[in-house]
Structure formats: C-alpha cells, structure tokens
Amino acid sequence: MTDTVALVPNQGWDQRILVCRCGTLVDTFIVVSERYVVLIDTLINRVTAEALLAIAREHMTGRQVLAVNTHADWDHAWGNHVFAGPGAALTAPIIATRGCAERLRSEAARRKLAQMRAGEPGRFDDVVLTPPSMLFEQRLTIDGGDLTLDLFATPGHRADHIAVFIPEIRTLLPGDAAELPFPFVDSAATMPAMRESLARMAALQPETALYCHAPVDSGPGLLQQNMAYFDTIEQRCRAALARNPDEWRGGVPGTPAANADVEALVGFPFADALPAGADAAALEGFYRPGHQAAIRAMLEFLEDGG
C-alpha cells in the first residue's frame, strides 16, 4: 500500500540520518541533531505525515521539531497540515522558500488537489494546503549543534526547489533536483537552472547522497550521471537542429511539437538515457514522457538562442 511509511535499514550512512520510505513513491528524511529533529519533507497526506512523525517521536526528547519542504509538489509538502493549523498533530516551524509558499497558496495547487481527490477518492480528502511558516530566498542555515543543515536553492525541477547539505558528514539530500534515471525539467526556460543546480551540488563533493527518487546505494555518482544525461541531450539536439531546424516541428516553424518523435529525431532513445543495469520496463511508463519533455525543452531552449 502506497500510504505506508517505513524506516529503511541503515546501509552505511551516518546514524543521525533516518531514511523513511513512503511505499514505492518517495523517500523522505529525518535528521537528528543535538538541538533539532528535522523532517525533510512532509509527504502526501495526514496518514503519511503522521506515520513520519511517529518514526521521529523516539528522537524528540530534548529536541525541537522542525519541518522543511524541498519544494511544493504533492509528494513532498501535502502533509504540512499535520504541523501547522488547527488540525496539527504537532505544531512545528515549516521552513521553505517564498516560492514554495506561493505555490501552495496558488490556484494551480487547488486545482491539483481537486484533480487528485477526484482520481483517488478518500486518499487526499483530509489534505489542507498549508504553506510553510519560515521563508527564505537563496540560502538558510540550521545550526543543530553537532550538525549544520545548509539549505540552498536548486531550481530547475521547480523554481522553488532547495537541497540540503550537511558539511560535518559530507551528506547531500538533493530532493528532486537529482534522481534515477534523471530529474524532470520544469520547462525550456529552466533548463540552464537545472544543470547549474546539478553542477552546484556536485561541486560540494559529497561523500554520501540520499535521493527522494533513487535507491539508497546510488551515491554521489548519480549527480555526474544526471549531468552527463543533459550534456548528451544538448549534443544530440544541437546536431539535429543543425541538420534541419524545423524537422522537430513537422517542417513548419512555430507549430507544436507534441506529435514529433523527438527521440528518433535527435537520436537519443529512452533506453540509451538509462544508466547501465536500469530496468527500462519498470521506468518507462513514468520516465519516458519526462525524457521526451527534456528533449523538447532543450530544443526550444536552443532555438531561442541557448
């Protein structure tokens, strides 16, 4: 059942980092420092957020609870109402970017919630879209005593996205800014930011990296794989545009590209975009549309002078 949350057995990372898995959907994290118990994301609804809180409770004695939203997507921030508002199970500060707060207050978020409720009756009925309460722009540091949590902007997947780096243990929590087989790009306009965010995280030279959407043994090398993925897309797209600038638009400049076989056009099939050993059949349904969207985003970006 997707709405179960379980603690993942430690496989060698620092014992103060707890990895919590929500079904097959997403991993989230609890960082236990001397001063704070920090929940990195609040999951998808009351059931999952309260299950996350239950895992955290044994570490809460003498520590304040903080919640962090890496971004406002439904699988990361729809449990916020468990930590704020009249129905809160435990009131705690929720830290995120101003952009995250704006997204959770937006009409688009309300439409998304209505869509999810209609598609899965009962699962999201208790969700109250709750914006974070402590806001920042580019960077914020949580001094936990023994551990420092450096929250920094990593836009690209979403404009409001942040990652977390813990320098004392060289541990990176990239959120959705990196994942297996590749992160999703929001649009052509955000393509440069996505790649800059990956480069910024890699430059930290983490010794441990734990992702929301990748196996716990993926390691920091996944950052390099993600960077190489976008490098390859750029190379293939530049070559395709050099051959025939309008082919991907059906030969007519400015027409929609929705029906174009962009994988074939640029010579980058989905199977080639996967790391060695990846299960293409298991990943195709969710990630192949993302691969095609990334190709289109790159083509649009390059056409606009990128």
C-alpha positions in Angstrom: 0.0 0.0 0.0 1.5 3.3 -1.1 0.4 5.2 2.1 2.6 3.2 4.4 5.8 4.7 5.7 8.7 2.5 6.9 12.2 3.2 8.1 14.8 2.0 5.7 17.6 -0.1 7.3 20.8 1.9 7.5 23.3 0.8 4.8 26.3 2.8 5.9 25.3 6.4 6.1 25.5 8.4 9.3 23.2 7.1 12.0 21.7 10.6 12.6 20.1 10.4 9.1 16.9 8.3 9.0 15.6 7.4 5.6 11.8 6.9 5.5 10.1 5.3 2.5 6.6 6.0 1.5 5.5 2.9 -0.4 7.2 2.9 -3.8 6.5 6.6 -4.2 9.2 8.7 -2.5 11.9 8.6 0.2 12.0 11.4 2.8 14.4 12.0 5.6 14.7 12.8 9.3 17.9 14.4 10.5 18.5 14.0 14.3 20.9 16.7 15.6 21.7 17.8 19.2 19.1 20.6 19.1 16.6 19.6 16.5 14.7 16.7 14.8 14.4 18.0 11.2 11.9 16.4 8.9 12.9 16.9 5.3 9.5 17.0 3.5 6.1 16.1 5.0 4.8 13.5 2.4 1.4 13.3 0.8 -1.4 13.4 3.3 -2.3 13.2 7.0 -1.7 9.4 7.2 1.8 9.5 5.8 2.8 12.7 7.7 1.6 11.2 11.0 3.5 8.0 10.2 6.6 10.0 9.6 6.1 11.9 12.9 5.7 8.5 14.7 9.1 7.4 13.5 10.6 10.8 14.7 9.0 10.7 18.1 11.6 8.4 19.8 14.2 11.0 19.0 12.2 14.1 20.1 13.1 14.2 23.8 15.0 17.4 24.5 14.9 18.4 20.8 12.7 20.8 18.9 11.0 19.5 15.8 11.4 21.4 12.5 10.0 20.6 9.1 11.5 21.5 5.8 9.8 21.5 2.3 12.3 20.9 -0.5 9.5 22.2 -2.8 5.7 22.3 -3.0 5.0 19.2 -5.1 2.2 17.0 -3.7 4.5 14.1 -2.7 6.7 16.5 -0.6 4.5 19.1 1.1 0.9 17.9 1.3 1.5 16.7 4.9 2.2 20.2 6.1 -1.2 20.5 7.8 0.0 17.9 10.4 2.5 20.5 11.6 0.5 23.8 11.3 -3.0 25.0 11.7 -6.0 23.9 13.8 -5.7 20.2 13.0 -2.0 19.9 13.6 -0.8 16.8 15.4 2.3 18.6 16.5 2.9 22.3 15.8 6.4 22.9 14.3 8.0 25.6 12.1 7.9 24.7 8.4 10.9 26.1 6.5 10.9 26.6 2.7 11.4 29.2 0.0 9.0 32.0 -0.6 8.3 30.4 -3.9 7.1 27.2 -2.1 4.7 29.2 0.0 3.4 30.9 -3.2 2.8 27.7 -5.0 0.9 26.1 -2.0 -1.3 29.2 -2.0 -1.9 29.2 -5.7 -5.0 28.3 -7.8 -2.8 25.7 -9.6 -2.3 23.9 -6.3 -6.0 23.9 -5.5 -6.8 22.5 -9.0 -4.1 19.8 -8.5 -5.7 18.8 -5.1 -9.2 18.7 -6.7 -7.8 16.5 -9.5 -6.1 14.1 -7.1 -9.2 13.9 -4.9 -11.3 13.0 -7.9 -8.8 10.5 -9.2 -8.3 8.7 -5.8 -11.3 9.2 -3.6 -10.6 9.2 0.1 -6.8 9.4 -0.2 -6.5 13.2 -0.2 -9.8 14.2 1.4 -8.0 15.4 4.6 -5.3 17.4 2.9 -5.3 21.1 3.7 -2.8 23.0 1.5 -0.6 24.6 4.2 2.2 27.0 3.2 5.5 27.0 5.2 5.8 29.4 8.1 9.5 30.4 7.9 10.6 31.6 4.5 13.9 32.4 2.8 15.2 33.1 -0.7 18.5 31.6 -1.6 20.1 30.1 1.5 19.4 29.3 5.1 21.5 27.5 7.7 20.1 25.5 10.6 22.7 25.1 13.4 21.8 21.9 15.1 24.8 21.9 17.4 26.6 18.9 16.1 25.3 19.1 12.6 24.7 22.0 10.3 22.0 21.9 7.7 22.7 24.2 4.8 19.5 24.7 2.8 20.2 26.2 -0.6 18.3 27.0 -3.8 18.5 24.4 -6.5 15.9 25.4 -9.1 15.2 23.6 -12.4 12.9 20.8 -11.5 10.8 23.5 -9.9 11.6 27.2 -9.3 11.0 26.8 -5.6 13.3 23.8 -5.1 16.0 23.5 -2.4 18.6 20.9 -1.5 20.2 20.2 1.9 23.9 19.7 2.6 25.3 18.7 6.0 29.0 19.5 5.8 30.1 17.8 9.0 29.3 14.4 7.5 29.6 15.4 3.8 26.0 14.4 3.2 23.7 15.8 0.4 20.0 15.5 0.3 19.1 16.7 -3.3 15.3 16.3 -3.1 14.1 16.1 -6.7 17.0 18.1 -8.1 18.7 14.8 -9.0 17.2 11.3 -9.3 17.4 8.0 -11.1 17.4 7.9 -14.1 17.2 11.7 -14.4 15.4 14.7 -12.9 12.4 16.2 -14.5 12.9 19.7 -16.0 10.1 22.2 -15.5 10.4 24.0 -18.9 12.8 25.2 -21.5 13.3 28.4 -19.6 14.5 26.4 -16.5 16.9 24.1 -18.4 20.0 26.2 -17.5 19.0 26.4 -13.9 18.6 22.6 -13.7 22.1 22.0 -15.0 23.5 24.7 -12.8 21.9 23.2 -9.8 23.4 19.8 -10.6 26.8 21.3 -11.0 26.5 23.2 -7.7 25.6 20.1 -5.8 28.4 18.1 -7.4 30.9 20.8 -6.6 30.2 20.2 -2.9 31.9 16.8 -3.3 29.5 14.9 -1.0 30.6 11.6 0.3 27.0 10.5 0.8 24.0 11.4 -1.3 20.5 10.2 -0.5 17.7 10.9 -3.0 14.0 11.1 -2.9 13.6 9.1 -6.1 16.7 6.8 -6.3 18.0 3.7 -4.5 19.8 4.5 -1.3 23.0 3.0 -2.8 23.0 5.3 -5.8 25.7 7.5 -4.2 27.1 10.9 -5.3 28.0 9.4 -8.7 24.3 9.8 -9.7 24.9 13.6 -9.9 27.5 13.0 -12.6 25.2 10.7 -14.4 22.4 13.3 -14.4 24.9 15.9 -15.6 26.0 13.7 -18.4 22.4 13.0 -19.4 21.7 16.7 -20.0 25.1 17.1 -21.8 24.1 14.3 -24.2 20.7 15.8 -24.8 22.3 19.1 -25.7 24.8 17.5 -28.1 22.1 15.5 -29.8 19.7 18.4 -30.1 22.3 20.8 -31.4 23.2 18.2 -34.1 19.5 17.7 -35.0 18.9 21.4 -35.3 22.0 21.8 -37.5 20.7 19.2 -39.9 17.1 20.5 -40.1 16.0 23.3 -37.8 12.2 22.7 -38.4 12.1 18.9 -38.6 11.0 18.5 -35.0 8.1 20.9 -35.6 6.8 18.9 -38.6 8.6 21.1 -41.0 6.6 24.2 -40.1 8.3 26.8 -37.9 6.4 27.6 -34.7 4.0 24.7 -34.8 3.5 22.5 -31.7 5.9 19.6 -31.3 3.6 17.3 -29.3 3.4 14.6 -32.0 7.0 14.6 -33.1 9.1 11.5 -32.4 11.8 13.6 -30.7 13.7 10.5 -29.5 14.2 9.4 -33.1 14.8 12.9 -34.4 17.7 13.6 -32.1 18.9 10.0 -31.9 18.5 9.6 -28.2 16.1 6.7 -27.5 14.9 6.3 -23.9 16.8 3.1 -23.4 20.1 4.9 -24.1 19.2 7.5 -21.5 19.2 4.9 -18.7 22.2 4.0 -16.6 23.7 0.6 -17.1 21.6 -2.1 -15.4 18.5 0.1 -15.0 15.2 -1.7 -15.5 13.8 0.0 -18.6 10.4 -1.7 -18.4 9.9 -0.6 -14.8 11.0 3.0 -15.6 9.4 3.6 -19.0 5.9 4.5 -18.0 6.8 7.3 -15.7 10.2 8.5 -17.0 9.9 8.2 -20.8 7.5 11.1 -21.1 10.0 13.1 -18.9 12.8 12.2 -21.3 10.8 13.3 -24.3 9.8 16.5 -22.4 13.5 17.2 -21.7 14.4 16.8 -25.3 11.6 19.2 -26.3 12.7 21.7 -23.6 16.3 21.6 -24.9 15.2 22.0 -28.5 13.2 25.0 -27.5 16.0 26.4 -25.4 18.5 26.1 -28.2 16.1 27.6 -30.8 15.8 30.6 -28.5 19.5 31.2 -28.7 20.7 29.0 -25.8 
